[in-house]
Amino acid sequence: MNSTEELSQLSSSIRDFTPEQLGEVLKLRNRTSSTEQSTFLGLLFYRLKPSWASPVLFFAAIQVFIVKFSMLIWFYVFWGKHVLPNEDGQPLVKAANVVFPIGGFILFGTQLWSTYVVWKIANQARQNQNQQNGNEKKLEEGSASNRASTIRVDEPDQNA
């Protein structure tokens, strides 16, 4: 069998998808792309340094991890349900059955790493905020103690 026949057979198996199945794939693609928006907002806030940057980054890291992990599970269920049963000895289909699972794990590994990096940035933002709050508190305490120990020269002593 030549490559033209293999491609026509692959395209016929793709055409066997119902519109509902194709719609599910497209809906999930749109949902996963919107998960990165919280990460981008968190990183923007991190650069602007407001006090609530770290909670946004923590939320983004958790959200992205949950969505990407569920997408990995959905990917393997979809692959096992629709791609794996169609193996009919064709080299292209056999190659897809090797590449899909390996590619899925590699992709999930990179996404897991990016989630870890966002989590570390959120920890750093929280530590910076705590350190800044501690420095402000020390300055306030220091200025209050300086005011209490200052002797006013211009007021006459009442006891004298």
Stockholm file with secondary structure:
# STOCKHOLM 1.0

chainA/1-160         MNSTEELSQLSSSIRDFTPEQLGEVLKLRNRTSSTEQSTFLGLLFYRLKPSWASPVLFFAAIQVFIVKFSMLIWFYVFWGKHVLPNEDGQPLVKAANVVFPIGGFILFGTQLWSTYVVWKIANQARQNQNQQNGNEKKLEEGSASNRASTIRVDEPDQNA
#=GR chainA/1-160 SS CCHHHHHHHHHHHHHTSCHHHHHHHHHHHHHHHHTHHHHHHHHHHHHHCCTTHHHHHHHHHHHHHHHHHHHHHHHHHHIIIIIGGGCCSCHHHHHHHHHHHHHHHHHHHHHHHHHHHHHHHHHHHHHHHHHHHHHHHHHHHHHHHHHHHCCCSSSCCSCC
#=GC SS_cons         CCHHHHHHHHHHHHHTSCHHHHHHHHHHHHHHHHTHHHHHHHHHHHHHCCTTHHHHHHHHHHHHHHHHHHHHHHHHHHIIIIIGGGCCSCHHHHHHHHHHHHHHHHHHHHHHHHHHHHHHHHHHHHHHHHHHHHHHHHHHHHHHHHHHHCCCSSSCCSCC
//
